[in-house]
Amino acid sequence: MVASTSCSTILAARYSLSANGEVKALAVASAKPEPLLPDVPTIAQTLPGFSTSSWVALVAPPKTPASLVQWLREEFADALRQPQIEKTLADLACEPGGWTPQATAAFFRDESERWKSVIREAKITLQ
């Protein structure tokens, strides 16, 4: 794992429809209110604990030298701080994370466990 960032890309794609009144946003799925829609509540305000978002991660193969992983992480973090990239990410409702490899790996593990639990409880099977 190198680094990651999270996005609400569906929100960004639908933001203009909400902004001009074509649709009414009822709630956002992220854990906290979205800056693009500050007056729209989160689903978690009605269903405590609910949170989901899309995310992007830069992942290196296993056994990649730690020095290379660190260099990639620093370059990725530097790129996320470029003004044009910051603006583009903000326009897409993305929040640059720049997480460490350890934090990204922990996030992967937590998400995998969370969604395994959802799949089991909902009795979802492959079709």
CORPE-V901089 format. One record per residue. N is the residue number from 1. RES is the residue in one small letter. PHI is phi in radians with two decimals (* if undefined). PSI is psi as a letter, one per 20 degrees, with the letter a starting at -180 (999 if undefined). OMEGA is omega as a letter, one per 40 degrees, with the letter a starting at -180 (999 if undefined). Layout:
# CORPE-V901089
N;RES;PHI;PSI;OMEGA  N;RES;PHI;PSI;OMEGA
This chain:
# CORPE-V901089
1;m;*;q;i  2;v;-1.97;g;a  3;a;-2.92;r;i  4;s;-2.69;r;i  5;t;-2.57;q;i  6;s;-2.00;q;a  7;c;-2.45;q;i  8;s;-2.04;m;a  9;t;-1.11;h;i  10;i;-1.12;h;i  11;l;-0.99;g;a  12;a;-1.07;g;a  13;a;-1.15;h;a  14;r;-1.71;i;a  15;y;-0.97;g;a  16;s;-1.09;h;i  17;l;-1.14;h;i  18;s;-1.25;g;a  19;a;-1.09;h;a  20;n;-1.69;j;i  21;g;1.47;j;i  22;e;-1.21;h;i  23;v;-2.37;q;i  24;k;-1.92;p;i  25;a;-1.32;p;a  26;l;-1.57;h;a  27;a;-2.94;r;i  28;v;-2.00;q;a  29;a;-1.51;i;a  30;s;-1.21;r;a  31;a;-1.18;h;a  32;k;-2.19;r;i  33;p;-0.97;q;i  34;e;-1.53;p;i  35;p;-1.00;h;i  36;l;-1.21;h;a  37;l;-2.32;m;a  38;p;-1.11;h;a  39;d;-1.63;j;a  40;v;-1.68;p;a  41;p;-1.25;r;i  42;t;-1.53;q;i  43;i;-1.08;h;a  44;a;-1.06;h;i  45;q;-1.20;h;i  46;t;-1.77;h;i  47;l;-2.06;n;a  48;p;-0.89;p;i  49;g;1.62;i;a  50;f;-1.29;p;i  51;s;-2.90;p;i  52;t;-2.71;q;i  53;s;-2.76;r;i  54;s;-1.58;r;a  55;w;-2.63;r;a  56;v;-2.23;p;i  57;a;-2.38;q;i  58;l;-1.69;o;a  59;v;-2.12;p;i  60;a;-1.78;q;i  61;p;-1.09;q;i  62;p;-0.98;q;i  63;k;1.19;j;i  64;t;-1.16;p;a  65;p;-0.96;p;a  66;a;-0.98;h;a  67;s;-1.13;h;i  68;l;-1.24;g;i  69;v;-1.05;g;i  70;q;-1.10;g;i  71;w;-1.10;g;i  72;l;-1.07;g;i  73;r;-1.07;g;i  74;e;-1.12;g;i  75;e;-1.14;g;i  76;f;-1.08;g;i  77;a;-1.10;g;i  78;d;-1.07;g;i  79;a;-1.09;g;a  80;l;-1.14;h;i  81;r;-1.57;i;i  82;q;-1.18;p;a  83;p;-0.91;g;a  84;q;-1.18;h;i  85;i;-1.22;g;i  86;e;-0.99;g;a  87;k;-1.14;g;i  88;t;-1.07;g;i  89;l;-1.10;g;i  90;a;-1.09;g;i  91;d;-1.11;h;i  92;l;-1.67;j;a  93;a;1.05;k;i  94;c;-1.77;q;i  95;e;-1.95;o;a  96;p;-1.03;p;a  97;g;-1.69;g;a  98;g;1.04;k;a  99;w;-1.11;q;i  100;t;-1.26;r;i  101;p;-0.98;h;a  102;q;-1.16;g;i  103;a;-1.16;h;i  104;t;-1.14;g;i  105;a;-1.08;g;i  106;a;-1.11;g;i  107;f;-1.06;g;i  108;f;-1.00;g;a  109;r;-1.08;g;a  110;d;-1.09;g;i  111;e;-1.11;g;i  112;s;-1.04;g;i  113;e;-1.14;g;a  114;r;-1.06;g;a  115;w;-1.30;h;i  116;k;-1.06;g;i  117;s;-1.10;g;i  118;v;-1.05;g;a  119;i;-1.09;g;i  120;r;-1.10;g;a  121;e;-1.12;h;i  122;a;-1.49;i;a  123;k;0.97;l;i  124;i;-1.41;p;i  125;t;-2.20;q;i  126;l;-1.17;q;i  127;q;-1.90;999;999
